[in-house]
Amino acid sequence: MIMTSEWKKRYGYLPWLISIFLFFCITFGEGLNENNSAWSAQKDGVQSNGAVQKKFPAPNEFRNALRIAYEKYKDITEGKNADYIPYLAKVDPGLYGIVIVTVDGDVYEIGDSKYHFAIESISKVFTLCRVIQDMGVQAIEEKIGVNATGLPFNSVTAIELHEARTVNPFVNAGAMATVSLVKGETSDARWNKIIGTMNSFAGRSLRVNKDVYRSESKTNIHNHAIVLLLKSYGRFYDNPSETLDLYTRQCSVAVSTRDLAVMGATLANGGTNPVTKKRGIDESYVPKVLALMMTNGLYEASGEWVYRTGLPGKSGVGGGILAIVPGKFAIAAFSPPLDEAGNSVRGQKAIEYISETLRANLFSIP
């Protein structure tokens, strides 16, 4: 731009300043627009690459979902307590609690959330974590198996029908074989590894309910037969009697619904306890654990569970049930009456409602 003396006298350096300003706007404006778009998209739950991010529920959404799920199902009378374990048959069938724990460590609870019950088969998740951590994922696939049986959790028929015998870590055969992979010089050393892992996930020291342990020890003849059958097939990896006792002990550990939700939130948080901030399992192993919970967590009813909730889950005949929303939160419910597959009736209904209400289904797009 050529400036005459008269122009310069009248307007000074204003034209130069305008030119420089326009240059910067044209050169960097596109980048600024892109950044602003990305910020707005992330705020609205959409990444700049077009991928959808599910929004994190607000505190009042968590509270309302819990309240409605509790009120909606507290009076149903379907199902019955597990009666093949005498202690469980005597637990009050009216007990009912639900807890959500987020990956930030926030806790939302309602009902009998502090009542302590036997963890039972949900313990299988955490012993699996211990063995995967020690031996890696390939050991589980080769020595136990990862496929569903489509049969009850204590099925002997499944052992005979499947070449892997143990089939997966969440049926009794595979779970006891998983315990047989926990190594230690003594039975106490092996137990310390099992309970130590559960303590890490719960964020506190858990204890065995001795009454449950005695009750189960007197009635675990069927499991003893399964252990011996697996041993005959070469699919059991330590002393049968000692391992069966360890398995019975882990199933007899007492937890509250709150404990269970914290343990689940540790998985949702990539293996780090959101309350204590201590790691329970390497993050790289968590997807394998959740995959098995998705396909085998509720035994022969796992397909129906996933169809209704879209979440990895695990149940126990003590009435507990756990569901994981990876990267967000865990839902735990407790109610003793079970369906024919051995899963809490109220617990399933409550979590299904919460999953739908909070848009937690992993297969849905908000």
C-alpha positions as CSV (number, residue, x, y, z in Angstrom):
1,M,0.0,0.0,0.0
2,I,1.5,3.4,-1.1
3,M,0.5,6.2,1.2
4,T,0.6,9.8,0.0
5,S,1.7,12.5,2.4
6,E,-1.8,13.9,2.5
7,W,-3.3,10.4,3.2
8,K,-0.7,9.8,5.9
9,K,-1.4,13.1,7.4
10,R,-5.1,12.5,7.5
11,Y,-5.2,8.8,8.5
12,G,-1.8,8.1,10.0
13,Y,-1.0,4.4,10.3
14,L,-4.6,3.3,10.6
15,P,-4.7,1.5,7.1
16,W,-1.6,-0.5,8.0
17,L,-3.1,-1.6,11.3
18,I,-6.3,-2.6,9.5
19,S,-4.3,-4.6,7.0
20,I,-2.4,-6.4,9.7
21,F,-5.6,-7.2,11.6
22,L,-7.3,-8.6,8.5
23,F,-4.3,-10.7,7.7
24,F,-4.4,-12.3,11.2
25,C,-8.2,-12.9,11.0
26,I,-7.9,-14.7,7.6
27,T,-4.9,-16.7,8.6
28,F,-5.9,-17.9,12.1
29,G,-9.7,-17.5,12.0
30,E,-10.3,-21.0,10.7
31,G,-8.2,-22.5,13.5
32,L,-10.1,-20.5,16.1
33,N,-13.4,-21.6,14.6
34,E,-12.3,-25.2,14.7
35,N,-11.3,-24.9,18.4
36,N,-14.5,-23.3,19.3
37,S,-16.5,-26.0,17.5
38,A,-14.5,-28.7,19.3
39,W,-15.1,-27.1,22.7
40,S,-18.8,-26.8,22.0
41,A,-19.1,-30.3,20.7
42,Q,-17.3,-31.7,23.7
43,K,-19.6,-29.7,26.0
44,D,-22.6,-31.2,24.2
45,G,-21.3,-34.7,24.4
46,V,-19.8,-35.0,20.9
47,Q,-16.1,-35.3,20.2
48,S,-14.6,-33.2,17.4
49,N,-14.0,-36.4,15.4
50,G,-17.8,-37.0,15.4
51,A,-17.8,-39.7,18.0
52,V,-20.6,-39.6,20.6
53,Q,-19.7,-39.3,24.3
54,K,-22.4,-40.3,26.7
55,K,-23.1,-37.6,29.2
56,F,-22.4,-38.3,32.9
57,P,-25.6,-38.2,35.0
58,A,-26.0,-35.3,37.4
59,P,-26.3,-36.1,41.2
60,N,-30.1,-35.5,41.2
61,E,-30.4,-38.0,38.3
62,F,-28.6,-40.7,40.3
63,R,-30.8,-40.0,43.4
64,N,-34.0,-40.0,41.5
65,A,-33.2,-43.2,39.6
66,L,-32.3,-45.0,42.9
67,R,-35.4,-43.7,44.7
68,I,-37.8,-44.8,41.9
69,A,-36.1,-48.2,41.4
70,Y,-36.3,-48.9,45.1
71,E,-40.0,-47.8,45.4
72,K,-41.0,-49.6,42.2
73,Y,-39.8,-53.0,43.2
74,K,-39.7,-53.1,47.0
75,D,-43.0,-54.9,47.4
76,I,-42.7,-57.6,44.7
77,T,-42.7,-61.2,46.1
78,E,-41.3,-63.1,43.2
79,G,-38.4,-65.6,43.7
80,K,-37.2,-67.4,46.8
81,N,-34.0,-67.6,48.9
82,A,-31.4,-70.1,48.0
83,D,-32.4,-73.1,50.2
84,Y,-29.6,-75.6,49.5
85,I,-27.4,-73.5,51.8
86,P,-29.2,-73.5,55.2
87,Y,-27.9,-70.1,56.3
88,L,-29.1,-68.4,53.2
89,A,-32.5,-69.9,53.4
90,K,-33.0,-68.0,56.8
91,V,-32.0,-64.5,55.5
92,D,-34.9,-62.0,55.6
93,P,-36.3,-62.0,52.1
94,G,-37.6,-58.4,52.5
95,L,-34.1,-57.0,52.7
96,Y,-33.4,-54.7,49.7
97,G,-30.7,-52.1,49.0
98,I,-29.2,-50.4,46.0
99,V,-26.0,-48.4,45.7
100,I,-24.3,-46.5,42.9
101,V,-20.6,-45.5,43.2
102,T,-19.0,-43.3,40.5
103,V,-15.5,-43.3,39.2
104,D,-15.1,-40.0,41.1
105,G,-15.8,-41.8,44.4
106,D,-19.3,-40.3,44.8
107,V,-21.7,-42.7,46.6
108,Y,-25.5,-42.8,46.3
109,E,-27.5,-45.4,48.3
110,I,-30.9,-46.4,49.4
111,G,-32.6,-49.1,51.4
112,D,-30.6,-51.8,53.3
113,S,-27.3,-50.8,51.8
114,K,-25.3,-51.4,54.9
115,Y,-26.6,-54.9,55.7
116,H,-23.8,-57.5,55.3
117,F,-24.5,-60.6,53.2
118,A,-22.5,-63.4,51.7
119,I,-20.8,-62.3,48.5
120,E,-21.0,-65.9,47.1
121,S,-20.3,-66.1,43.3
122,I,-19.6,-62.4,42.9
123,S,-16.3,-63.3,44.6
124,K,-15.3,-65.2,41.4
125,V,-14.7,-61.8,39.7
126,F,-12.0,-60.8,42.1
127,T,-10.2,-64.1,42.3
128,L,-10.2,-64.0,38.5
129,C,-8.6,-60.5,38.7
130,R,-5.9,-62.0,41.0
131,V,-5.0,-64.8,38.7
132,I,-5.0,-62.6,35.5
133,Q,-2.8,-60.1,37.3
134,D,-0.4,-62.9,38.3
135,M,-0.5,-65.1,35.2
136,G,-1.8,-63.0,32.3
137,V,-4.9,-63.3,30.1
138,Q,-3.6,-66.2,28.0
139,A,-3.5,-68.5,31.1
140,I,-7.2,-68.0,31.7
141,E,-8.0,-68.8,28.1
142,E,-5.8,-71.9,28.0
143,K,-6.3,-73.3,31.6
144,I,-9.9,-72.3,32.3
145,G,-11.8,-71.2,29.2
146,V,-13.9,-68.2,28.3
147,N,-17.1,-69.6,26.6
148,A,-20.6,-69.8,28.1
149,T,-22.1,-73.1,28.9
150,G,-25.8,-72.3,28.6
151,L,-26.3,-74.5,31.6
152,P,-26.7,-74.0,35.4
153,F,-23.7,-72.7,37.3
154,N,-23.1,-76.1,39.1
155,S,-23.7,-78.3,36.1
156,V,-21.7,-81.5,35.8
157,T,-23.2,-82.1,32.3
158,A,-21.4,-79.0,31.1
159,I,-18.1,-80.5,32.2
160,E,-18.7,-83.6,30.1
161,L,-20.1,-81.8,27.1
162,H,-17.3,-79.2,26.7
163,E,-13.7,-80.3,25.9
164,A,-12.3,-77.4,28.0
165,R,-14.2,-79.0,31.0
166,T,-13.7,-75.9,33.2
167,V,-15.4,-73.8,30.5
168,N,-15.2,-70.3,32.1
169,P,-14.2,-68.7,35.5
170,F,-17.8,-67.9,36.6
171,V,-19.4,-71.4,36.6
172,N,-18.5,-73.4,39.7
173,A,-16.1,-75.7,37.8
174,G,-14.1,-72.9,36.3
175,A,-14.2,-70.8,39.4
176,M,-12.8,-73.6,41.6
177,A,-10.1,-74.3,38.9
178,T,-9.3,-70.5,39.0
179,V,-8.8,-70.7,42.7
180,S,-6.5,-73.7,42.1
181,L,-4.2,-71.3,40.1
182,V,-3.7,-69.0,43.1
183,K,-0.2,-69.9,44.2
184,G,1.3,-69.8,47.7
185,E,3.6,-71.9,49.9
186,T,0.7,-72.6,52.3
187,S,-3.0,-72.5,52.3
188,D,-2.8,-69.3,54.4
189,A,-0.5,-67.7,51.9
190,R,-3.0,-68.5,49.1
191,W,-5.9,-67.2,51.2
192,N,-4.1,-64.0,51.9
193,K,-3.8,-63.4,48.2
194,I,-7.5,-64.0,47.7
195,I,-8.8,-61.9,50.5
196,G,-6.1,-59.2,49.9
197,T,-7.4,-58.7,46.4
198,M,-11.0,-58.4,47.6
199,N,-9.9,-55.9,50.3
200,S,-8.1,-53.8,47.7
201,F,-11.2,-53.6,45.6
202,A,-13.5,-52.9,48.6
203,G,-11.1,-50.3,50.1
204,R,-11.4,-52.0,53.5
205,S,-10.7,-55.2,55.4
206,L,-13.4,-57.8,54.7
207,R,-14.2,-60.8,56.9
208,V,-15.5,-64.3,56.4
209,N,-19.0,-64.9,57.9
210,K,-18.2,-68.0,59.9
211,D,-21.8,-69.1,60.1
212,V,-22.1,-69.0,56.3
213,Y,-18.7,-70.8,56.0
214,R,-19.8,-73.6,58.3
215,S,-23.1,-73.9,56.6
216,E,-21.6,-74.2,53.1
217,S,-18.8,-76.5,54.2
218,K,-21.4,-79.0,55.4
219,T,-23.3,-79.0,52.1
220,N,-20.6,-78.6,49.4
221,I,-20.6,-82.3,48.4
222,H,-21.6,-81.5,44.9
223,N,-18.7,-79.1,44.5
224,H,-16.3,-81.7,45.9
225,A,-17.5,-84.1,43.2
226,I,-16.8,-81.4,40.5
227,V,-13.3,-80.8,41.8
228,L,-12.5,-84.5,41.6
229,L,-13.9,-84.8,38.1
230,L,-11.8,-81.9,37.0
231,K,-8.7,-83.4,38.6
232,S,-9.4,-86.6,36.6
233,Y,-9.4,-84.6,33.4
234,G,-6.2,-82.8,34.3
235,R,-8.0,-79.4,34.5
236,F,-7.3,-78.7,38.2
237,Y,-4.0,-77.3,39.3
238,D,-3.6,-77.7,43.1
239,N,-4.7,-79.8,46.0
240,P,-8.4,-80.5,45.6
241,S,-9.5,-80.4,49.2
242,E,-7.4,-77.4,50.1
243,T,-8.6,-75.5,47.1
244,L,-12.3,-76.4,47.7
245,D,-11.9,-75.0,51.2
246,L,-10.4,-71.7,49.9
247,Y,-13.3,-71.4,47.4
248,T,-15.9,-72.0,50.1
249,R,-14.2,-69.3,52.2
250,Q,-14.1,-66.7,49.4
251,C,-17.8,-67.3,48.8
252,S,-18.5,-66.8,52.5
253,V,-17.0,-63.3,52.7
254,A,-19.5,-60.8,54.1
255,V,-20.0,-57.5,52.1
256,S,-22.6,-54.7,52.1
257,T,-24.2,-53.4,49.0
258,R,-22.0,-50.3,49.4
259,D,-18.9,-52.5,49.5
260,L,-20.0,-54.3,46.3
261,A,-20.6,-51.0,44.5
262,V,-17.1,-49.7,45.5
263,M,-15.6,-53.0,44.2
264,G,-17.5,-52.6,40.9
265,A,-16.5,-48.9,40.6
266,T,-12.9,-50.0,40.8
267,L,-13.4,-52.0,37.6
268,A,-15.4,-49.1,36.1
269,N,-12.4,-46.9,36.9
270,G,-9.9,-49.0,35.0
271,G,-8.7,-51.0,38.0
272,T,-8.1,-48.1,40.5
273,N,-10.3,-47.9,43.6
274,P,-12.1,-44.5,43.3
275,V,-12.3,-44.1,47.1
276,T,-8.7,-45.1,48.2
277,K,-7.1,-44.3,44.8
278,K,-5.2,-47.6,45.1
279,R,-4.8,-49.9,42.1
280,G,-6.5,-53.3,42.3
281,I,-5.7,-54.6,38.8
282,D,-3.8,-53.3,35.8
283,E,-6.0,-51.3,33.5
284,S,-5.0,-53.5,30.5
285,Y,-6.7,-56.5,32.1
286,V,-10.0,-54.9,33.0
287,P,-11.6,-55.3,29.5
288,K,-11.1,-59.1,29.7
289,V,-12.8,-59.3,33.1
290,L,-15.7,-57.2,31.9
291,A,-16.0,-59.3,28.7
292,L,-16.4,-62.4,30.8
293,M,-19.0,-60.6,33.1
294,M,-20.9,-59.7,30.0
295,T,-21.1,-63.2,28.5
296,N,-21.1,-65.4,31.6
297,G,-22.0,-63.2,34.6
298,L,-25.6,-64.4,35.2
299,Y,-25.1,-68.0,34.1
300,E,-27.7,-69.4,31.6
301,A,-29.6,-66.1,31.9
302,S,-26.6,-63.9,30.8
303,G,-28.1,-63.4,27.4
304,E,-31.4,-62.1,28.8
305,W,-29.5,-59.8,31.2
306,V,-27.4,-58.2,28.5
307,Y,-30.4,-57.9,26.3
308,R,-32.2,-55.9,29.0
309,T,-29.4,-53.9,30.6
310,G,-26.5,-53.8,28.1
311,L,-24.0,-54.0,30.9
312,P,-21.4,-56.5,32.3
313,G,-22.7,-58.0,35.4
314,K,-22.2,-60.7,38.1
315,S,-24.7,-62.2,40.5
316,G,-24.4,-64.4,43.6
317,V,-26.9,-66.7,45.3
318,G,-26.6,-64.6,48.5
319,G,-28.8,-62.0,46.7
320,G,-26.2,-59.6,45.5
321,I,-25.8,-58.4,41.9
322,L,-23.3,-56.1,40.4
323,A,-23.2,-54.1,37.1
324,I,-20.4,-52.1,35.6
325,V,-20.7,-48.9,33.4
326,P,-17.1,-48.6,32.2
327,G,-15.6,-45.2,32.8
328,K,-18.6,-43.9,34.7
329,F,-20.0,-45.9,37.6
330,A,-21.1,-49.2,39.1
331,I,-24.5,-50.3,40.4
332,A,-24.9,-52.9,43.2
333,A,-28.2,-54.3,44.4
334,F,-29.0,-56.8,47.2
335,S,-32.2,-58.7,47.6
336,P,-32.2,-62.5,48.7
337,P,-35.1,-63.9,46.6
338,L,-33.7,-65.5,43.5
339,D,-35.1,-66.7,40.1
340,E,-34.6,-70.2,38.8
341,A,-31.1,-69.3,37.5
342,G,-29.9,-68.1,40.9
343,N,-30.1,-64.4,40.2
344,S,-31.7,-61.7,42.5
345,V,-35.2,-60.9,41.2
346,R,-35.4,-57.4,42.6
347,G,-31.8,-56.7,41.9
348,Q,-32.2,-57.5,38.2
349,K,-35.3,-55.3,37.9
350,A,-33.7,-52.4,39.7
351,I,-30.5,-52.4,37.7
352,E,-32.5,-52.8,34.4
353,Y,-34.5,-49.7,35.4
354,I,-31.5,-47.7,36.4
355,S,-29.6,-48.6,33.2
356,E,-32.5,-47.4,31.1
357,T,-33.1,-44.3,33.1
358,L,-29.5,-43.2,33.2
359,R,-28.9,-44.2,29.6
360,A,-26.1,-46.6,30.7
361,N,-26.7,-49.4,28.1
362,L,-23.4,-49.8,26.4
363,F,-25.1,-50.6,23.1
364,S,-27.3,-47.4,23.0
365,I,-26.5,-44.0,21.6
366,P,-28.0,-41.1,23.7
